[in-house]
Every structure is written in structure tokens, then in C-alpha cells.
Amino acid sequence: MPDVLYGDQIRLKQILINLISNALKFTQIGEVRVVINYAEDDQLLHVSVIDTGVGIDKEELRKLFVKFNKLERTLRENEDGLGIGLTIC
């Protein structure tokens, strides 16, 4: 990792909060991991949030980043939220 990273600290923080909180909401058993790598060749920070949660049905993937849309399972398992977090990400 370089000593200094340039970017929008506020937006990066919000993205991480959204992704990690979603992973935690839908992972009842197992783990949530955050993996961060820096690619020197393209000078980009790569962040992955990996969980062992319930997952998303293939037919619902296309709805995932639609504003104010909550997936069917999301409505059943967690009523909180507006359905905009991943759109922001």
C-alpha cells in the first residue's frame, strides 16, 4: 500500500458502510470479510466485501442497482432501508 491515497474519503466511507452493512444484515451464519488490495500497475485500490450470506437469486440480479427497489427476499428478511444503498455504491 502506498503511504498516501488520493480520492474522495467521504464517498469511500459511505460505500464501505453500505456494502458492509448489507453483508452483515444478510449473513446470519458464517462470515463477512473485507479484502483490500492496491494494484501498483494501475494505481487503483480494489476493495471486496465477501460474505457467506443468503445470496441473491439470478433473476433478481438485474434489479439489484435500481433505485428504491428492494429484492423479494430483502423484504421478507429485513424491512429496514430504502433500497438505495447499492445504487449509491
C-alpha positions in Angstrom: 0.0 0.0 0.0 1.2 3.5 -0.7 1.7 5.9 2.1 -0.9 8.3 0.6 -4.1 7.5 -1.3 -5.9 10.2 -3.3 -9.7 10.0 -3.6 -13.0 11.0 -2.0 -12.7 9.9 1.6 -16.4 10.7 2.4 -17.8 8.7 -0.6 -15.4 5.8 0.0 -16.5 5.6 3.6 -20.2 5.7 2.6 -19.7 2.9 0.0 -17.9 0.7 2.6 -20.6 1.3 5.2 -23.3 0.4 2.6 -21.6 -2.8 1.4 -20.5 -4.0 4.8 -23.9 -3.3 6.5 -25.7 -5.2 3.7 -23.4 -8.1 4.1 -23.9 -8.1 7.9 -27.7 -7.8 7.6 -28.0 -10.9 5.4 -25.3 -13.1 6.9 -26.8 -14.9 9.9 -24.2 -17.7 9.9 -20.7 -17.6 8.6 -18.5 -14.6 8.0 -18.1 -11.2 6.4 -14.7 -10.3 5.1 -13.3 -7.1 3.6 -10.3 -7.6 1.3 -8.3 -4.6 0.2 -5.6 -4.7 -2.4 -3.6 -2.0 -4.1 -2.7 -2.6 -7.8 0.5 -0.7 -8.4 0.3 -1.1 -12.2 -3.0 0.8 -12.5 -2.7 2.7 -9.2 -6.1 1.6 -8.0 -7.4 0.4 -4.7 -9.5 -2.7 -5.0 -12.0 -3.4 -2.2 -14.1 -6.6 -2.0 -16.8 -7.4 0.6 -17.2 -11.1 0.7 -19.9 -12.9 2.8 -21.5 -16.2 3.3 -25.0 -14.8 3.4 -28.1 -16.0 1.7 -27.1 -14.7 -1.7 -29.2 -13.3 -4.5 -31.3 -15.2 -7.0 -30.0 -14.9 -10.6 -33.3 -13.5 -11.8 -33.1 -10.7 -9.2 -29.6 -9.6 -10.0 -30.8 -7.2 -12.7 -32.9 -5.4 -10.0 -30.0 -5.0 -7.6 -28.9 -1.5 -8.6 -32.3 0.0 -9.3 -33.2 3.0 -7.0 -35.7 2.4 -4.2 -36.1 -1.2 -5.2 -35.9 -4.0 -2.6 -35.5 -7.6 -3.6 -38.2 -10.0 -2.7 -36.1 -11.8 -0.1 -34.9 -8.5 1.3 -38.5 -7.5 2.1 -39.1 -10.8 3.9 -35.9 -10.8 5.9 -35.2 -7.2 6.6 -37.8 -4.4 6.3 -35.3 -1.6 7.2 -33.8 0.6 4.5 -35.0 2.4 1.4 -33.4 0.2 -1.2 -30.9 2.8 -2.4 -27.7 1.7 -0.8 -26.3 -0.3 -3.6 -27.4 2.2 -6.2 -25.3 4.8 -4.3 -22.3 2.4 -4.3 
